[in-house]
Amino acid sequence: MDTQRLAGGVGQPCRIALPSQPGSGATWYVDSSATPLRVTLERTDDQEGARRRGSQIFLVVGEAPGDYELRFVLKRAWESQVRNSRRVVFQVRGNGRRGLSS
């Protein structure tokens, strides 16, 4: 499983872009239920062409300082098989320190 590390301040939005293949029926899902993070799908970008590639862009906002782990899985809603997965370690810093985002 690939791991990505992000850091940001409390309330500071960070974006995560995950590769997708439009038309395949597969989409990224995230399990963030046990963390003080807000994760929302901001948009899906598609490229034109026969072998279209795209990306799903998620917005992550930390609500409390600490280190948190998110797990994203790429799968079709009607299947249990996971096609890909990503682990994201997100460090949320207190308001007194500036964070990094990517």
C-alpha positions in Angstrom: 0.0 0.0 0.0 1.4 3.4 -1.0 1.8 5.9 1.9 1.6 9.7 1.5 2.4 12.2 4.3 0.8 15.6 4.6 1.0 18.3 7.2 -1.2 21.3 7.9 -2.6 23.6 10.6 -5.9 23.3 12.3 -8.6 24.5 9.8 -6.1 24.6 6.9 -7.3 22.7 3.9 -5.0 20.3 2.1 -5.8 18.5 -1.2 -5.1 14.9 -2.1 -5.2 13.9 -5.8 -5.7 10.2 -6.4 -5.5 8.7 -9.9 -8.7 7.3 -11.4 -9.9 5.9 -14.7 -13.2 7.4 -15.6 -15.7 4.9 -17.2 -14.4 1.9 -15.2 -17.0 2.3 -12.5 -14.3 2.4 -9.8 -14.2 5.3 -7.4 -12.1 6.1 -4.3 -13.7 5.7 -0.9 -12.1 6.9 2.4 -12.5 5.6 6.0 -12.0 8.6 8.3 -14.8 7.9 10.7 -12.6 7.7 13.8 -10.5 10.9 13.2 -11.2 14.6 13.8 -10.7 15.2 10.0 -13.2 16.4 7.5 -12.7 14.7 4.2 -14.8 15.6 1.2 -14.6 14.9 -2.5 -13.9 18.3 -4.1 -13.9 17.3 -7.7 -13.1 14.7 -10.4 -10.8 15.7 -13.2 -11.0 13.8 -16.5 -8.6 13.9 -19.5 -9.9 13.3 -23.0 -8.9 10.4 -25.2 -9.3 6.7 -25.7 -7.3 5.8 -22.6 -8.6 8.5 -20.4 -6.9 9.1 -17.1 -8.2 11.3 -14.4 -8.0 12.0 -10.8 -10.3 12.5 -7.8 -9.4 15.4 -5.6 -10.2 15.2 -1.9 -10.1 18.1 0.5 -8.9 17.3 4.0 -9.2 19.7 7.0 -7.9 18.9 10.4 -10.1 20.0 13.4 -7.7 19.1 16.2 -3.9 18.8 16.5 -2.3 15.4 16.2 -1.2 12.7 13.7 -4.0 10.8 11.9 -4.2 8.0 9.4 -6.6 7.8 6.5 -7.1 4.8 4.2 -8.4 5.4 0.7 -9.6 2.3 -1.3 -10.4 2.3 -5.1 -13.2 -0.1 -5.9 -16.5 -0.4 -7.6 -19.6 0.2 -5.4 -21.1 -3.2 -6.3 -17.9 -5.2 -5.8 -15.9 -6.1 -2.6 -12.6 -6.4 -4.5 -10.2 -3.5 -3.8 -8.4 -2.4 -6.9 -5.9 0.0 -5.2 -5.4 1.5 -1.9 -3.5 4.5 -0.4 -2.6 5.3 3.2 -2.3 9.0 4.1 -0.7 10.1 7.3 -1.9 13.6 8.1 -0.2 15.7 10.8 -2.4 18.5 12.1 -0.4 21.3 13.8 -1.8 23.7 16.4 -2.7 27.2 15.2 0.6 28.7 16.4 2.6 26.9 13.6 2.3 27.2 9.9 1.9 23.9 8.0 2.7 22.5 4.7 0.1 21.3 2.2 0.3 19.5 -1.1 
